[in-house]
Amino acid sequence: MLTKASAEESAQGVFAPQSLLSTAARFWVETIALVSAFACALALAIAILGTLAGAAAAGEESGQSRPSPAARTYEGVITDTRCGARHSPAIARMASDCTRICVHGGAQFVLVDSDTTYVLEGDAVALKRVTGQRVRIVGTLNGKTISVTSVVSV
């Protein structure tokens, strides 16, 4: 026959291993759940940052290097509105120096392409670098004025 003390001992003996097992299992389940939640949050943060970086890169590319639909390519020599294709031999300077002096004095940059002259609007620093040289210009024509998008020495 079982006494009350022996019944409690057998009950504790039976329940003690299960309570230890459930405590250890609970610890690992909670640890795995916490680590999984952290990994999901980190993956979401990386995905958001990647999306933002991709959108920023696409915005920069479309704004810088892609010419507008009306943009065309023109080739010729960069000079100024004052001297045009013929620089004065009296000043005894190279065409690039003469162009820089004339533009500094108020003349505008022009592109001379055989018999046609186009006034240039755009980055003055980039145009000064290639004065007197044969160049390839990408830009939009409006009358006899080219809005320069890019200029490259040929």
Backbone as a chain_set.jsonl record, in Angstrom:
{"seq": "MLTKASAEESAQGVFAPQSLLSTAARFWVETIALVSAFACALALAIAILGTLAGAAAAGEESGQSRPSPAARTYEGVITDTRCGARHSPAIARMASDCTRICVHGGAQFVLVDSDTTYVLEGDAVALKRVTGQRVRIVGTLNGKTISVTSVVSV", "coords": {"N": [[0.81, -1.155, 0.0], [0.429, 2.256, -0.636], [1.785, 4.978, 0.989], [1.13, 8.331, 2.034], [3.512, 9.845, 1.911], [5.151, 8.239, 0.327], [3.742, 8.347, -2.016], [3.99, 11.045, -2.697], [6.741, 11.156, -3.104], [7.056, 9.454, -5.294], [5.547, 10.872, -7.126], [6.989, 13.267, -7.315], [9.349, 12.241, -8.255], [8.555, 11.392, -10.739], [7.626, 13.751, -11.911], [9.734, 15.578, -11.679], [11.908, 15.062, -13.574], [10.516, 15.703, -15.917], [9.872, 18.416, -15.562], [12.412, 19.549, -15.511], [13.191, 18.89, -18.085], [11.286, 20.292, -19.584], [11.969, 22.912, -18.865], [14.575, 23.195, -19.91], [13.997, 22.724, -22.612], [12.247, 24.813, -23.084], [13.99, 27.008, -22.735], [15.741, 26.67, -24.97], [13.931, 26.823, -27.091], [12.976, 29.434, -26.799], [15.406, 30.815, -27.17], [16.068, 30.11, -29.823], [13.86, 31.212, -31.128], [14.253, 33.947, -30.565], [16.74, 34.45, -31.846], [15.985, 33.845, -34.47], [14.068, 35.852, -34.947], [15.723, 38.106, -34.801], [17.417, 37.597, -37.007], [15.561, 37.737, -39.113], [14.772, 40.435, -38.921], [17.22, 41.67, -39.496], [17.627, 40.762, -42.14], [15.468, 42.018, -43.404], [16.17, 44.72, -43.038], [18.529, 44.83, -44.595], [17.454, 44.278, -47.113], [15.808, 46.529, -47.5], [17.735, 48.607, -47.49], [19.207, 47.842, -49.763], [17.288, 48.175, -51.771], [16.837, 50.944, -51.617], [19.409, 51.892, -52.282], [19.651, 50.918, -54.896], [17.59, 52.333, -56.154], [18.541, 54.943, -55.862], [20.906, 54.81, -57.366], [19.867, 54.294, -59.911], [18.485, 56.661, -60.327], [20.596, 58.523, -60.44], [22.0, 57.648, -62.714], [20.124, 58.027, -64.759], [19.897, 60.775, -64.736], [22.401, 61.795, -65.43], [23.997, 60.554, -67.612], [22.373, 59.849, -69.757], [21.304, 61.115, -72.725], [18.777, 63.498, -73.697], [15.799, 62.783, -75.67], [15.88, 64.487, -77.892], [18.523, 65.08, -78.138], [21.578, 65.322, -79.902], [24.59, 64.398, -81.691], [27.415, 66.354, -82.342], [30.186, 67.443, -84.298], [33.228, 69.24, -84.416], [35.274, 72.222, -84.222], [36.08, 73.957, -81.271], [35.675, 77.331, -80.702], [35.401, 80.913, -80.544], [32.796, 83.484, -80.535], [33.746, 85.893, -81.42], [36.171, 85.628, -82.941], [35.655, 83.366, -84.496], [36.198, 80.942, -87.03], [38.644, 81.824, -87.859], [41.423, 83.007, -86.355], [43.075, 85.948, -85.271], [46.188, 86.59, -86.675], [47.773, 88.586, -85.74], [47.873, 88.776, -82.976], [49.528, 86.774, -82.222], [49.17, 84.251, -80.901], [48.157, 80.97, -79.84], [45.232, 79.235, -81.088], [43.641, 78.231, -79.003], [44.418, 79.783, -76.777], [43.714, 82.329, -77.715], [40.921, 82.014, -77.937], [40.189, 81.618, -75.251], [40.893, 84.121, -74.189], [39.198, 85.832, -75.64], [36.654, 84.855, -74.823], [36.797, 85.411, -72.128], [36.709, 88.123, -72.36], [34.063, 88.563, -73.025], [32.963, 87.307, -75.24], [31.227, 84.443, -76.707], [31.362, 80.823, -76.467], [31.706, 78.869, -79.412], [30.862, 76.297, -81.773], [32.47, 75.287, -84.569], [31.616, 73.831, -87.486], [32.539, 72.841, -90.395], [31.002, 74.876, -92.605], [29.133, 75.808, -90.855], [28.174, 77.437, -87.849], [27.703, 77.072, -84.425], [26.36, 78.389, -81.468], [27.428, 77.775, -78.158], [26.047, 76.558, -75.163], [26.602, 75.764, -71.822], [28.665, 73.891, -69.534], [31.163, 75.976, -68.704], [33.77, 75.552, -67.808], [34.401, 72.962, -68.693], [34.241, 73.408, -71.427], [36.307, 75.291, -71.78], [38.537, 73.699, -71.381], [38.827, 72.307, -73.757], [39.156, 74.116, -75.805], [39.948, 75.288, -79.065], [40.396, 72.758, -80.033], [39.527, 69.78, -81.879], [36.367, 68.448, -81.371], [33.79, 66.274, -79.99], [30.502, 66.791, -79.438], [27.661, 66.308, -77.411], [24.378, 67.261, -77.412], [21.457, 69.442, -77.236], [19.825, 70.988, -79.857], [18.708, 74.26, -80.435], [17.5, 76.373, -82.517], [20.236, 78.118, -83.511], [21.761, 77.45, -81.37], [23.408, 75.284, -79.173], [22.643, 73.336, -76.446], [24.821, 72.078, -74.348], [25.442, 68.784, -73.376], [27.483, 66.897, -73.027], [31.007, 66.968, -73.651], [33.728, 65.937, -75.59], [37.096, 65.533, -76.406], [38.305, 64.851, -79.664]], "CA": [[0.0, 0.0, 0.0], [1.2, 3.482, -0.72], [1.504, 6.009, 1.973], [1.102, 9.674, 1.471], [4.892, 10.248, 1.655], [5.673, 7.5, -0.81], [3.023, 8.853, -3.192], [4.595, 12.33, -3.05], [8.066, 10.87, -3.649], [6.92, 8.917, -6.641], [5.043, 11.959, -7.97], [8.099, 14.182, -7.567], [10.287, 11.524, -9.099], [8.015, 11.354, -12.089], [7.473, 15.105, -12.44], [10.984, 16.333, -11.651], [12.6, 15.026, -14.85], [9.748, 16.405, -16.938], [9.98, 19.852, -15.357], [13.747, 19.92, -15.972], [13.171, 18.789, -19.539], [10.511, 21.391, -20.148], [12.723, 24.156, -18.652], [15.66, 23.222, -20.905], [13.384, 22.867, -23.93], [11.732, 26.188, -23.174], [15.146, 27.889, -22.933], [16.222, 26.564, -26.343], [12.885, 27.314, -27.985], [13.011, 30.904, -26.707], [16.662, 31.271, -27.779], [15.94, 29.964, -31.278], [12.869, 32.204, -31.575], [14.885, 35.263, -30.497], [17.744, 34.523, -32.913], [15.252, 33.88, -35.746], [13.49, 37.197, -35.078], [16.835, 39.019, -35.102], [17.856, 37.328, -38.382], [14.532, 38.275, -40.02], [14.875, 41.896, -38.882], [18.44, 42.031, -40.213], [17.378, 40.519, -43.564], [14.564, 43.081, -43.854], [16.957, 45.949, -43.101], [19.418, 44.721, -45.757], [16.614, 44.391, -48.318], [15.391, 47.933, -47.637], [18.916, 49.377, -47.892], [19.511, 47.489, -51.15], [16.28, 48.814, -52.624], [17.119, 52.382, -51.637], [20.646, 52.11, -53.029], [19.348, 50.683, -56.306], [16.782, 53.453, -56.648], [19.416, 56.115, -55.946], [21.819, 54.612, -58.493], [19.091, 54.442, -61.143], [18.194, 58.087, -60.469], [21.817, 59.211, -60.863], [22.323, 57.281, -64.089], [19.191, 58.638, -65.708], [20.093, 62.214, -64.743], [23.712, 62.22, -65.885], [24.606, 60.095, -68.839], [21.455, 59.603, -70.844], [20.866, 62.343, -73.365], [17.348, 63.582, -73.953], [15.469, 62.246, -76.989], [16.226, 65.427, -78.944], [19.968, 65.297, -78.131], [22.314, 64.806, -81.057], [26.04, 64.511, -81.614], [27.986, 67.318, -83.284], [31.646, 67.468, -84.294], [33.807, 70.449, -84.964], [36.32, 72.86, -83.427], [35.535, 74.966, -80.363], [36.303, 78.65, -80.79], [34.549, 81.926, -79.924], [31.964, 84.258, -81.461], [34.49, 87.055, -81.913], [37.13, 85.253, -83.986], [35.114, 82.33, -85.359], [37.145, 79.929, -87.502], [39.951, 82.45, -88.15], [41.967, 83.823, -85.277], [43.959, 86.992, -85.784], [47.617, 86.278, -86.533], [48.445, 89.742, -85.149], [48.074, 88.604, -81.535], [50.601, 85.778, -82.104], [48.835, 83.247, -79.882], [47.48, 79.777, -80.341], [43.78, 79.383, -81.159], [43.052, 77.976, -77.683], [44.662, 80.971, -75.951], [42.9, 83.407, -78.264], [39.528, 81.742, -77.576], [40.02, 81.883, -73.813], [40.957, 85.577, -73.99], [37.971, 86.42, -76.191], [35.522, 84.477, -73.97], [36.957, 86.19, -70.906], [36.325, 89.49, -72.72], [32.633, 88.677, -73.256], [32.493, 86.498, -76.371], [30.666, 83.144, -76.334], [31.939, 79.664, -77.129], [30.98, 78.363, -80.572], [31.362, 75.105, -82.431], [32.546, 75.492, -86.013], [31.533, 72.564, -88.202], [32.683, 73.256, -91.799], [30.489, 76.225, -92.837], [28.092, 76.105, -89.868], [28.648, 77.839, -86.526], [26.687, 76.927, -83.386], [26.697, 78.954, -80.161], [27.39, 76.711, -77.154], [25.653, 76.837, -73.78], [26.906, 74.603, -70.991], [29.728, 74.007, -68.537], [32.253, 76.788, -69.251], [35.061, 74.947, -67.448], [34.615, 71.841, -69.617], [34.482, 73.963, -72.765], [37.635, 75.927, -71.787], [39.569, 72.658, -71.455], [38.974, 71.77, -75.112], [39.153, 75.19, -76.805], [40.916, 75.142, -80.142], [40.543, 71.343, -80.379], [38.392, 69.124, -82.526], [35.597, 67.816, -80.297], [32.484, 65.66, -80.242], [29.578, 67.354, -78.452], [26.296, 65.795, -77.362], [23.541, 68.322, -76.884], [20.163, 69.715, -77.843], [19.877, 72.166, -80.728], [17.57, 75.164, -80.41], [17.922, 77.414, -83.46], [21.682, 77.968, -83.753], [22.39, 77.288, -80.06], [23.45, 73.911, -78.662], [22.765, 73.158, -74.994], [25.804, 70.989, -74.29], [25.311, 67.763, -72.345], [28.837, 66.396, -72.806], [31.99, 67.35, -74.652], [34.893, 65.054, -75.558], [38.091, 65.811, -77.44], [38.39, 63.76, -80.63]], "C": [[0.87, 1.239, 0.0], [0.786, 4.436, 0.379], [1.544, 7.354, 1.288], [2.512, 10.139, 1.116], [5.452, 9.523, 0.456], [4.982, 7.946, -2.097], [3.623, 10.177, -3.646], [5.973, 12.119, -3.651], [7.966, 10.362, -5.065], [6.4, 9.984, -7.589], [6.161, 12.934, -8.29], [9.13, 13.532, -8.467], [9.829, 11.496, -10.538], [8.004, 12.753, -12.692], [8.788, 15.884, -12.486], [11.732, 16.242, -12.977], [11.83, 15.763, -15.942], [9.865, 17.913, -16.772], [11.366, 20.345, -15.766], [13.816, 19.891, -17.493], [12.408, 19.957, -20.156], [11.216, 22.728, -19.953], [13.845, 24.273, -19.672], [15.092, 23.41, -22.303], [12.859, 24.28, -24.123], [12.865, 27.176, -23.419], [15.602, 27.869, -24.388], [15.19, 27.073, -27.348], [12.875, 28.85, -27.98], [14.264, 31.465, -27.362], [16.58, 31.208, -29.299], [14.953, 30.977, -31.835], [13.478, 33.608, -31.59], [15.909, 35.451, -31.617], [17.066, 34.595, -34.282], [14.634, 35.254, -35.979], [14.57, 38.211, -35.425], [17.307, 38.837, -36.544], [16.849, 37.878, -39.388], [14.59, 39.801, -40.074], [16.105, 42.368, -39.646], [18.276, 41.845, -41.723], [16.464, 41.601, -44.144], [15.311, 44.404, -43.997], [17.885, 45.942, -44.314], [18.629, 44.866, -47.05], [16.172, 45.832, -48.554], [16.561, 48.785, -48.089], [19.304, 49.089, -49.338], [18.55, 48.137, -52.122], [16.534, 50.305, -52.734], [18.378, 52.697, -52.434], [20.421, 51.914, -54.523], [18.544, 51.816, -56.907], [17.632, 54.708, -56.797], [20.365, 56.0, -57.135], [21.089, 54.783, -59.821], [18.763, 55.901, -61.389], [19.409, 58.872, -60.937], [22.146, 58.903, -62.317], [21.402, 57.978, -65.078], [19.408, 60.135, -65.794], [21.398, 62.644, -65.382], [24.028, 61.823, -67.317], [23.648, 59.889, -70.001], [20.996, 60.907, -71.465], [19.357, 62.31, -73.594], [17.056, 63.084, -75.36], [15.866, 63.179, -78.136], [17.737, 65.68, -79.028], [20.599, 64.627, -79.35], [23.799, 64.983, -80.813], [26.52, 65.444, -82.716], [29.5, 67.242, -83.171], [32.123, 68.748, -84.937], [34.897, 70.95, -84.045], [35.668, 73.915, -82.551], [36.374, 76.227, -80.463], [35.336, 79.648, -80.146], [33.803, 82.737, -80.976], [32.724, 85.433, -82.06], [35.386, 86.682, -83.096], [36.562, 84.223, -84.964], [36.187, 81.33, -85.743], [38.534, 80.503, -87.734], [40.365, 83.381, -87.015], [42.992, 84.787, -85.859], [45.42, 86.594, -85.594], [48.383, 87.414, -85.856], [48.685, 89.548, -83.65], [49.112, 87.519, -81.226], [50.358, 84.796, -80.956], [48.167, 82.067, -80.552], [45.972, 80.011, -80.308], [43.134, 79.169, -79.795], [43.23, 79.178, -76.758], [43.801, 82.139, -76.407], [41.431, 83.239, -77.861], [39.287, 82.045, -76.106], [40.018, 83.381, -73.526], [39.67, 86.236, -74.477], [36.747, 86.095, -75.324], [35.594, 85.24, -72.653], [36.519, 87.641, -71.137], [34.85, 89.639, -73.069], [32.093, 87.893, -74.441], [31.932, 85.171, -75.846], [31.42, 82.037, -77.06], [31.059, 79.289, -78.314], [31.649, 77.088, -81.059], [31.32, 75.382, -83.919], [32.631, 74.124, -86.663], [31.429, 72.902, -89.683], [32.139, 74.67, -91.978], [29.467, 76.663, -91.792], [28.724, 76.425, -88.52], [27.475, 77.756, -85.546], [27.194, 77.574, -82.106], [26.503, 77.85, -79.126], [26.98, 77.252, -75.791], [25.956, 75.593, -72.974], [28.01, 74.923, -70.008], [30.936, 74.729, -69.139], [33.622, 76.175, -68.959], [35.387, 73.802, -68.403], [34.909, 72.354, -71.023], [35.862, 74.617, -72.85], [38.746, 74.892, -71.937], [39.835, 72.207, -72.89], [38.93, 72.867, -76.186], [40.257, 74.976, -77.82], [41.114, 73.705, -80.607], [39.321, 70.855, -81.143], [37.687, 68.299, -81.464], [34.349, 67.134, -80.839], [31.59, 66.125, -79.093], [28.241, 66.64, -78.567], [25.461, 66.899, -76.725], [22.259, 68.477, -77.663], [20.251, 71.025, -78.607], [18.578, 72.949, -80.614], [17.948, 76.371, -81.273], [19.371, 77.173, -83.847], [22.462, 77.819, -82.449], [22.285, 75.834, -79.624], [23.58, 73.977, -77.15], [23.597, 71.9, -74.793], [25.53, 70.092, -73.094], [26.68, 67.191, -71.998], [29.72, 66.834, -73.956], [33.238, 66.488, -74.469], [35.822, 65.453, -76.695], [38.229, 64.6, -78.349], [39.833, 63.566, -81.059]], "O": [[1.948, 1.241, 0.593], [-0.395, 4.658, 0.645], [1.937, 7.486, 0.129], [2.683, 10.786, 0.082], [6.158, 10.122, -0.355], [5.596, 7.92, -3.164], [3.755, 10.415, -4.847], [6.349, 12.81, -4.598], [8.714, 10.796, -5.941], [6.783, 9.996, -8.759], [6.272, 13.387, -9.429], [9.714, 14.183, -9.334], [10.646, 11.569, -11.455], [8.339, 12.923, -13.864], [8.912, 16.796, -13.303], [12.168, 17.278, -13.478], [12.443, 16.387, -16.808], [9.95, 18.626, -17.772], [11.492, 21.442, -16.31], [14.426, 20.763, -18.113], [12.852, 20.539, -21.146], [11.077, 23.61, -20.8], [14.046, 25.345, -20.244], [15.642, 24.172, -23.098], [13.009, 24.87, -25.193], [12.718, 28.091, -24.23], [15.827, 28.924, -24.981], [15.552, 27.69, -28.349], [12.778, 29.48, -29.034], [14.195, 32.488, -28.042], [16.98, 32.149, -29.984], [15.185, 31.543, -32.903], [13.245, 34.374, -32.525], [15.938, 36.499, -32.263], [17.523, 35.326, -35.16], [14.675, 35.765, -37.098], [14.348, 39.086, -36.262], [17.57, 39.822, -37.234], [17.245, 38.43, -40.414], [14.472, 40.392, -41.147], [16.04, 43.363, -40.368], [18.736, 42.681, -42.501], [16.679, 42.047, -45.271], [15.108, 45.129, -44.971], [18.011, 46.962, -44.993], [19.094, 45.514, -47.988], [16.165, 46.299, -49.693], [16.403, 49.611, -48.988], [19.693, 50.004, -50.063], [18.959, 48.599, -53.187], [16.456, 50.872, -53.824], [18.405, 53.672, -53.184], [20.953, 52.675, -55.331], [18.787, 52.218, -58.045], [17.463, 55.459, -57.758], [20.604, 56.984, -57.835], [21.64, 55.36, -60.758], [18.759, 56.346, -62.537], [19.276, 59.791, -61.745], [22.529, 59.798, -63.071], [21.851, 58.463, -66.116], [19.128, 60.725, -66.837], [21.493, 63.781, -65.843], [24.3, 62.688, -68.15], [24.096, 59.766, -71.141], [20.361, 61.721, -70.795], [18.745, 61.245, -73.675], [17.976, 62.972, -76.171], [16.158, 62.711, -79.236], [18.185, 66.42, -79.903], [20.211, 63.534, -79.763], [24.213, 65.633, -79.853], [26.096, 65.342, -83.867], [30.039, 67.007, -82.09], [31.512, 69.269, -85.871], [35.391, 70.214, -83.192], [34.815, 74.675, -83.009], [37.597, 76.202, -80.331], [34.536, 79.266, -79.292], [34.133, 82.687, -82.16], [32.352, 85.915, -83.129], [35.359, 87.346, -84.132], [36.945, 84.206, -86.134], [36.989, 80.913, -84.907], [39.506, 79.751, -87.801], [39.729, 84.404, -86.761], [43.686, 84.467, -86.824], [45.842, 86.294, -84.477], [49.525, 87.222, -85.44], [49.633, 90.12, -83.112], [49.524, 87.371, -80.076], [51.248, 84.549, -80.141], [47.679, 82.157, -81.678], [45.491, 80.883, -79.585], [42.171, 79.859, -79.461], [42.304, 79.551, -76.038], [43.226, 82.853, -75.585], [40.774, 84.211, -77.487], [38.282, 82.666, -75.757], [39.228, 83.856, -72.71], [39.118, 87.102, -73.798], [35.896, 86.959, -75.112], [34.568, 85.666, -72.122], [36.021, 88.301, -70.225], [34.415, 90.746, -73.385], [30.878, 87.822, -74.626], [32.137, 84.82, -74.684], [32.029, 82.257, -78.108], [29.832, 79.374, -78.244], [32.825, 76.834, -80.799], [30.261, 75.679, -84.471], [33.57, 73.36, -86.436], [30.344, 73.216, -90.173], [32.791, 75.61, -91.522], [28.983, 77.793, -91.849], [29.68, 75.776, -88.098], [26.399, 78.296, -85.8], [28.332, 77.337, -81.7], [25.542, 77.084, -79.197], [27.496, 78.269, -75.328], [25.611, 74.486, -73.385], [28.259, 76.086, -69.689], [31.647, 74.173, -69.976], [34.533, 76.274, -69.781], [36.52, 73.685, -68.87], [35.743, 71.786, -71.728], [36.525, 74.514, -73.882], [39.777, 75.17, -72.548], [40.943, 71.774, -73.208], [38.691, 72.57, -77.356], [41.358, 74.54, -77.482], [41.928, 73.459, -81.496], [38.238, 71.435, -81.064], [38.326, 67.539, -80.738], [33.914, 67.373, -81.966], [31.887, 65.881, -77.924], [27.746, 66.395, -79.668], [25.786, 67.404, -75.65], [21.999, 67.749, -78.621], [20.693, 72.042, -78.073], [17.488, 72.381, -80.686], [18.635, 77.281, -80.809], [19.699, 76.147, -84.441], [23.673, 78.033, -82.418], [21.216, 75.228, -79.693], [24.508, 74.593, -76.627], [23.128, 70.789, -75.042], [25.402, 70.555, -71.96], [27.008, 67.018, -70.824], [29.258, 67.043, -75.077], [33.741, 66.326, -73.358], [35.375, 65.683, -77.819], [38.267, 63.462, -77.88], [40.122, 62.69, -81.874]]}, "num_chains": 1, "name": "protein.A"}
